[in-house]
Amino acid sequence: MSPAPERLIVRLPNWVGDVVMATPTLLSLRQGLPRCEITLMGKASARLLLEGLDVCDTFLPFDRHGQQSGTLSFLKVASALRRQRYDTGLILPNSPSSALLFALGGIKRRIGYNRHGRGALLTHPVPVKREKGRFIPVPMIKYYLNLVEALGVTPVTEHPRLAVSPEDQAWAAELWKSLGISEGQPVVCVTPGAAFGPSKQWPPPYFSQVADRLRSELGARVLFLPGPAEEPLMREIARTCVTPPEFLSPEQTPLNRLKAIIARCNLLLTNDTGPRHIAVALDRPVVVLMGPTDPRYTAMALEKTVVLRKDVPCGPCMLKKCPKDHACMRQLTPDEVFRACQESFFQ
């Protein structure tokens, strides 16, 4: 694309996992446009997640469903963008509102996928692969990198990357000491929830069984990391554990510290949710329990990842709440999950 952007703004995805899977795109932009001023726009939590990566000059907090919700706030943000005079906007989310915001913000070149009827809001709409009129899922890493190529930038990596600050590394080391974790003792971190919805959650009693076996049979320390509003889920897990589970509250684990914890553990056991991708970006082993999600969206950078899933007639449904018997998750037994942890990472 000519001329090369001088002031580029990138609208980040909303979900934690998607932001992580967009890091190859952000790294490619930084390297491919060394003289361009790059602004990232997204949730404040994304700033913590990306902290330590040299991917932007400015971060602009924006939460369409938070502080900037409502038409008046939306228009105020658009007005602020107009004053900044960005010449190019790269829109990673698929929503019509993200394209509308950049159009109202006077951004001259607007690049994004031509989906959900928003093509007229883009100056450079990028087509998606379809078969018989239906969208074909592709790995999100590649999905975002295709937009970089539309901008005329060559991708420099296909592997997600995150950084942990020295301060957060020191905090995690002190946490290990405070928990009495001995040198060489394996630590398994467990993220039992899923912000997307309950359809992605493995049954709590199953987590309890695996945690007890990891402790009793492998001598591992098991540290649960529930997310916001997941205290009831943690209480349910605790009720069925033989040994009371160790866990950190969400207030103790903002994303910068969550990165430090995951970087230090020996294994992450998780539903198909954001921390999975953090572990991949930090080169940590991870066992993923996948239910309603189409695996094609995350079929890249799996070198240290074991994905456990069941093919069921109703899946992958991509629904937030299962309308049936949740067979895709209930058929994943605690025994096979324990074996995956043991055979892959504790031989």
Backbone hydrogen bonds, N-H to C=O, Kabsch-Sander energy under -0.5 kcal/mol:
donor,donor_aa,acceptor,acceptor_aa,energy
8,L,37,E,-2.5
9,I,88,T,-2.2
10,V,39,T,-2.9
11,R,9,I,-0.5
11,R,90,L,-2.6
12,L,10,V,-0.7
12,L,41,M,-3.2
19,V,15,W,-2.1
20,V,16,V,-2.2
21,M,17,G,-2.3
22,A,18,D,-0.9
22,A,19,V,-0.6
23,T,20,V,-1.7
25,T,22,A,-0.5
26,L,22,A,-2.1
27,L,23,T,-2.8
28,S,24,P,-1.9
29,L,25,T,-2.2
30,R,26,L,-2.1
31,Q,27,L,-2.1
32,G,28,S,-2.8
33,L,29,L,-1.9
36,C,33,L,-1.6
37,E,6,E,-2.8
38,I,36,C,-0.7
39,T,8,L,-2.8
39,T,37,E,-0.5
40,L,58,T,-2.5
41,M,10,V,-2.8
42,G,60,L,-1.6
46,A,43,K,-1.3
47,R,43,K,-0.8
47,R,44,A,-0.8
48,L,44,A,-1.1
49,L,45,S,-2.0
50,L,46,A,-2.4
51,E,47,R,-0.7
53,L,50,L,-2.3
55,V,53,L,-1.6
57,D,38,I,-3.1
58,T,38,I,-1.6
60,L,40,L,-3.6
62,F,42,G,-2.6
66,G,63,D,-1.8
68,Q,63,D,-1.5
69,S,66,G,-1.6
74,F,70,G,-2.0
75,L,71,T,-2.4
76,K,72,L,-2.0
77,V,73,S,-2.2
78,A,74,F,-2.1
79,S,75,L,-2.2
80,A,76,K,-2.1
81,L,77,V,-2.3
82,R,78,A,-2.0
83,R,79,S,-1.6
84,Q,80,A,-1.0
84,Q,81,L,-0.6
85,R,81,L,-0.9
85,R,82,R,-0.7
86,Y,81,L,-0.6
87,D,7,R,-1.3
88,T,7,R,-1.7
89,G,109,R,-3.0
90,L,9,I,-2.5
91,I,89,G,-0.6
91,I,111,I,-3.0
92,L,11,R,-1.9
92,L,90,L,-0.7
99,A,95,S,-1.1
100,L,96,P,-2.5
101,L,97,S,-2.4
102,F,98,S,-1.3
103,A,99,A,-2.0
104,L,100,L,-2.9
105,G,101,L,-1.6
106,G,103,A,-1.4
107,I,102,F,-2.0
108,K,86,Y,-0.9
108,K,106,G,-0.5
109,R,87,D,-1.7
110,R,108,K,-0.5
111,I,89,G,-2.9
111,I,109,R,-0.5
112,G,124,H,-1.1
114,N,126,V,-2.7
115,R,113,Y,-1.8
118,R,115,R,-1.4
121,L,118,R,-1.9
122,L,119,G,-1.5
123,T,110,R,-0.9
124,H,110,R,-2.3
126,V,112,G,-2.8
131,E,134,R,-2.6
134,R,131,E,-1.7
136,I,129,K,-2.2
140,M,297,Y,-3.0
143,Y,139,P,-2.5
144,Y,140,M,-2.4
145,L,141,I,-1.9
146,N,142,K,-2.1
147,L,143,Y,-0.6
147,L,144,Y,-0.9
148,V,144,Y,-1.1
149,E,145,L,-1.9
150,A,146,N,-1.6
151,L,147,L,-1.1
151,L,148,V,-0.5
152,G,149,E,-1.3
153,V,148,V,-2.3
162,L,281,A,-0.9
169,Q,165,S,-2.3
170,A,166,P,-2.2
171,W,167,E,-2.0
172,A,168,D,-2.3
173,A,169,Q,-2.1
174,E,170,A,-2.1
175,L,171,W,-2.1
176,W,172,A,-2.4
177,K,173,A,-1.7
178,S,174,E,-2.7
179,L,175,L,-1.9
180,G,177,K,-1.3
181,I,176,W,-2.3
182,S,180,G,-0.6
185,Q,182,S,-2.0
188,V,221,R,-3.1
189,C,187,V,-0.6
189,C,267,L,-2.6
190,V,223,L,-2.4
191,T,269,L,-2.0
197,G,194,A,-0.7
199,S,320,K,-2.8
200,K,197,G,-1.5
201,Q,198,P,-1.6
206,Y,203,P,-1.1
207,F,203,P,-1.4
208,S,204,P,-2.0
209,Q,205,P,-2.0
210,V,206,Y,-2.2
211,A,207,F,-2.6
212,D,208,S,-2.4
213,R,209,Q,-1.9
214,L,210,V,-2.6
215,R,211,A,-1.9
216,S,212,D,-2.8
217,E,213,R,-2.6
218,L,213,R,-0.8
218,L,214,L,-0.8
219,G,215,R,-1.0
220,A,214,L,-2.2
221,R,186,P,-2.8
223,L,188,V,-2.7
223,L,221,R,-0.6
224,F,222,V,-0.6
224,F,246,E,-3.0
225,L,190,V,-3.2
230,E,227,G,-1.7
234,M,230,E,-2.1
235,R,231,E,-2.4
236,E,232,P,-2.0
237,I,233,L,-2.0
238,A,234,M,-2.4
239,R,235,R,-1.9
240,T,236,E,-0.8
240,T,237,I,-0.8
241,C,238,A,-0.9
246,E,222,V,-0.7
248,L,224,F,-1.9
252,Q,249,S,-1.4
253,T,249,S,-0.6
253,T,250,P,-1.0
257,R,254,P,-0.9
258,L,254,P,-2.8
259,K,255,L,-2.2
260,A,256,N,-1.2
261,I,257,R,-2.3
262,I,258,L,-2.6
263,A,259,K,-2.6
264,R,260,A,-0.9
264,R,261,I,-0.7
265,C,261,I,-1.1
266,N,187,V,-2.4
267,L,187,V,-1.3
268,L,285,P,-1.8
269,L,189,C,-3.0
270,T,268,L,-0.5
270,T,287,V,-2.4
271,N,191,T,-1.3
272,D,289,L,-1.1
273,T,271,N,-2.0
276,R,273,T,-1.6
277,H,273,T,-0.7
277,H,274,G,-1.1
278,I,274,G,-1.5
279,A,275,P,-2.4
280,V,276,R,-1.8
281,A,277,H,-2.4
282,L,278,I,-1.5
283,D,280,V,-1.5
284,R,279,A,-2.9
286,V,304,K,-2.1
287,V,268,L,-2.7
288,V,286,V,-0.5
288,V,306,V,-3.1
289,L,270,T,-2.5
290,M,288,V,-0.8
290,M,308,L,-2.6
297,Y,294,D,-1.7
298,T,295,P,-1.2
299,A,296,R,-0.9
300,M,298,T,-1.5
305,T,302,L,-1.5
306,V,286,V,-2.5
307,V,305,T,-0.5
308,L,288,V,-3.1
308,L,306,V,-0.6
309,R,307,V,-0.5
312,V,310,K,-0.8
315,G,312,V,-1.8
318,M,292,P,-2.0
329,M,326,H,-1.1
330,R,326,H,-2.5
331,Q,327,A,-2.2
332,L,329,M,-1.2
333,T,331,Q,-1.0
337,V,333,T,-1.9
338,F,334,P,-2.6
339,R,335,D,-2.3
340,A,336,E,-1.9
341,C,337,V,-2.0
342,Q,338,F,-2.6
343,E,339,R,-3.3
344,S,340,A,-1.7
345,F,341,C,-1.6
346,F,342,Q,-1.7
